[in-house]
Amino acid sequence: MADANDDLRASRRDLVRRGYDSISRAYRDDEGRSNPGKPDERTDRYEGWVDALAKLLPLRARVLDLGCGAGVPATRLLTERNFDVLGLDISPCRSSEPASSYQEQPSSRRTW
């Protein structure tokens, strides 16, 4: 019974992973910009959210960004504020490809 449940859960995870891989570039580009065809889906809101979070954390705190994708915009904004960020994502399509401008920032550890 456990094997059947494990197989079912693995198949569901794979479905989610493949689905996200297929739409990820339409959702956001490698620099974290929203899809221009969807004006309600804006990434400029993240800066305010990250600023509010930064006020609650100690300097250079460790932050776990679950569902980070390519690391933009949230992970990039956190590292710009000198946080130590660990990004994890179910999708190897995005998490293995950090945005080019984000890779160049030496201020914090970034792990995929």
Secondary structure as UniProt FT lines:
FT   HELIX           2..27
FT   TURN            30..31
FT   TURN            36..37
FT   TURN            39..40
FT   HELIX           45..56
FT   TURN            59..60
FT   STRAND          62..66
FT   TURN            69..73
FT   HELIX           74..80
FT   TURN            81..82
FT   STRAND          84..88
FT   HELIX           92..95
FT   HELIX           100..103
FT   STRAND          110..111
//
